Each structure stands twice: as structure tokens, then as C-alpha cells.
């Protein structure tokens, strides 16, 4: 089952920073996840008692990371590190997420990919109401870009 425990074992986000509850569906190009953490009082992205809608980008980024883990070869113990390097065309249709009573549906669709880069289209919605959408660029094999990458293994 692709639940929160499965997700937390495959992405770097741990504890309350692992925002997704589960994977609803996925294929080579798309992933759809569910989240309820936007309602949590201890959500680490909350500021001044609220969770701004722009935080939906982090939910989408985690869905992209999960998608990468799902696409990794089964014998690959650790998926390639990735960095979210830009978001574009982001449209925010609500002010905040913490006042949304329904679970979030987080979708990401791979538009383009090559050996080092992936471009995703993403959206965050609740009960068929679009809350946030945009595009995100991810650089993969990012572990080679980290300082002291060789000493981290």
C-alpha cells in the first residue's frame, strides 16, 4: 500500500514535514496523491496561525519526489536526489489551505524529461475545486551538486 509510511521511507521529508497521506494513482507520466496535513495545527509550513496557499507548491513537490521514487528501478536502494529549481505560471485561487475542510488532491504530470531535468505541470485541489496550479522544473542527479557529496555517503 502506498501510504504515508511508504512515502516517508522514500523521500527525504520526515516527521510532520512529510505532508502526503498516500498515492491514489500513478503511471509513467502522472501521479495523484492525497493529503490531510493542511488542517494540522502543527503543520511545519504554518506561519502566523495559518497555512498560505503558496505552500501548496511544497505538496506538489513532494508528489513529484514520490513519482520519481516510483519510477526508480526496483533494485535502486536510493532514488536520485532532486532539487526543485523553479516554479512558473503559478496561479493561486485561494488565500489559504488550512481552512479547506476536504482532503487535498495533489496532481503532477510530467511534461518533459531528460537525463538531468524534469518539467512537471501540477495542481492542488479539494472536492473538485482548483486551489493552486503551475509548472515546476526539477534537476535530478542533484546529489552531485551538493557540497561534500562524496563524504555524505
C-alpha positions, -999 to +999 in steps of 0.1 A: +000+000+000+014+034-010+005+051+023+023+078+044+048+053+058+057+041+023+061+077+012+083+087+042+106+058+035+113+071+000+115+109+002+138+130+024+109+147+042+103+131+076+080+136+106+054+163+102+073+176+071+061+145+052+029+161+040+012+134+019-010+107+032-010+084+002-008+078-035-042+074-051-029+066-086+002+069-108+017+059-141+048+068-161+037+104-166+013+112-138+008+109-101-022+118-078-017+119-041-040+127-011-032+149+019-049+160+050-019+176+068-031+211+056-055+210+085-030+200+112-022+227+138+014+215+139+019+217+101+055+229+099+047+253+070+021+272+090+030+308+098+011+333+120-015+306+127-024+298+091-012+279+060-009+301+030-020+287-004+015+291-018+025+262+005+007+240-020+038+241-041+056+220-014+027+195-015+032+193-053+070+190-050+066+161-026+042+144-051+069+148-077+095+133-054+072+103-048+067+100-086+105+098-090+107+071-063+080+051-081+098+053-114+132+044-100+145+009-109+134-017-082+170-026-074+178+011-068+182+014-030+182+052-030+164+073-056+184+101-073+183+133-053+163+161-070+161+198-065+131+220-073+148+247-092+119+269-104+082+272-104+064+291-132+029+301-142+017+296-106-019+306-102-033+307-067-071+306-065-075+307-027-057+326+001-051+298+024-052+260+027-058+254+064-094+264+061-102+238+034-122+211+052-117+184+025-086+164+018-063+178-008-058+161-042-023+168-054-016+160-090+016+162-110+021+154-147+055+150-163+055+173-194+092+168-204+121+149-191+157+140-200+187+126-181+190+156-158+158+176-158+121+171-155+093+196-161+060+189-143+026+205-145+009+204-111-023+212-093-037+211-059-075+208-055-101+198-029-136+184-037-131+193-074-122+229-065-089+240-080-068+257-053-034+261-070-017+252-103+016+258-121+047+242-135+079+231-118+113+223-130+133+196-112+170+189-116+178+152-109+211+137-100+213+167-078+234+148-052+264+156-075+257+193-070+258+191-032+289+203-014+308+173+001+286+149-019+312+123-018+315+124+020+277+122+026+276+085+015 
